[in-house]
Amino acid sequence: MISRRSLLAAALAAPVLPLAAAEPGLLRIGYQKNGILVVAKQQAAIEARLKPLGVAVKWVEFSFGPPLLEALGLGSIDLGQTGDAPPIFAQAAGANLVYAAAQEAAGTGSAILLPKGSAIRGLADLKGKRVAFAKGSSAHNLTVAALEKAGLTYRDIEPVTLAPADAAAAFARGSIDAWTIWDPYFAVAEAGDGVRILTRATEVARQNNYFLAHRGFAEASAPVLAAALDALAEVARWCEANRGEVAALLSQGTGVPLSATRRAVDRAEYVIGPVTPGVAAEQQRVADRFHALGLIPRPIRIADAVWARPVQNG
């Protein structure tokens, strides 16, 4: 018999795909198993927008943000989307990236989960516990912010850094005390017998998602990047108005069960906009938090990595 643990890991683990070298006339997009990019891929919306420019699209799947941004920093992909923490770690490591657009308050689909039978009742009870999250991910930031809210420090817990599929398996077998995670992993796991939500991201800290581009690509192919972002903004507006269809497309495109996908879609925010000074300031606060904790080796300036979209004439 296939266990729930096996199903959870298999449904959400992304395949390892080869990364192509840079090619003219090609936009390489890194995506995860959720969100606007999956819908855009299913609708071929970016392909349609870029066809008149003579540009094709290649899609490369990643299981979570840090590996995606590693590929972006190396120039193996040109554009991708992650939560708030991955670009901070990448920028601190010297990755050649820019913030091209923002999806504000997109952390509604993130939470800290507790397994069946947990005696934990509040954030303060995390002291001394094994808390799992993906290193350098938005879940990493949510964990730190939740500890701060409870008056705890990072040293008060036992961090267990696991990729999402590995954390899902550890959570299912009860080898961790809490799991900080995002949709669709969150939506799948919360349906488990006895699973409880300790806190949602919306109760702890505002979290934004970002569309990141390789700086060289953004500088050399600004019209292509702008056109791709315009196509994504249209997809986002469609998603806001057609959530039932969004859930069907996401489930079809990712293999995540429709019931879980509907939960994720119902609580998602899809609007895409520029990285305003206010959004950059929020991201700067996250970066400063990580530097203060010694989680990144040097201070960084988010404003130095915000893409300035060229002004169109006429």
Disulfide bonds with the S-S distance in Angstrom:
none
